[in-house]
């Protein structure tokens, strides 16, 4: 029996419409499963972090602990600087506090890293936060990350970022202006890295690089001391820091 051509066309169109509708429905459901609704917060993101531990993580970055002990205290920067993931479990609160306040390492050997005396720079609250962070195993805390060092933008730009990332700014001040108290030192303050006096004493790039390498461990706590960066920073990073310092007033 012959079918009316108009009926065949109508049937074909109906089948096509059903197929399109099914495809659209599958696609919408598949897309909904893959994309989160705007405004929803995942359970991971909403998990709260203990404020004291979070503050300790940010202190850890701000005071450049990460540059010697590694991100999250995992070590690996220098064989002479221990990882803190195990140290935190082995030492008491009092022991960790004493180390942060008084420094640790071979102060007389500039080729070995030396942890500086922080007692006159970091407040008791910040020390307590650092100890709390270390004691719980240095967990990852959102946004507690060192500043990025720009690449291929010239040594002075990289040096400016290193100045912040490596904590130089904490003691020598913004733009190297100094002013942080160091009452038992001869100058009574941590010296500035700008001005005629600095340029006169450190009149060559080599003198500045050598001083950064060897640090300035002039006494024990409470005199603030500058760490030995020679075992931590590369020659390139030292040159970048010098390039930045030479841009200061």
Buried (B, 14 or more C-beta within 10 A) or exposed (E): EEEEEEEEEEEEEEEEEEEEEEEEEEEEEEEEEEEEEEEEEEEEEEEEBEEBBBBBBBBBBBBBBBBBBBBBBEBEBBEBBBBBBEBBEEBEEEEBBBBBBBBBBEBEBBEBBBBBBBBBBBEEEBBBBBBBBBBBBBBEBEEBEBEEBEEEEEBBBBBBBBBBBBBBBBBBBEBBBBEBEBEBBEEEBBBBBBBEEBEEEBEEBEEBBBBBBBBBBBBEBBBBBBBBBBBBBEEEBBBBBBBBBBEBE
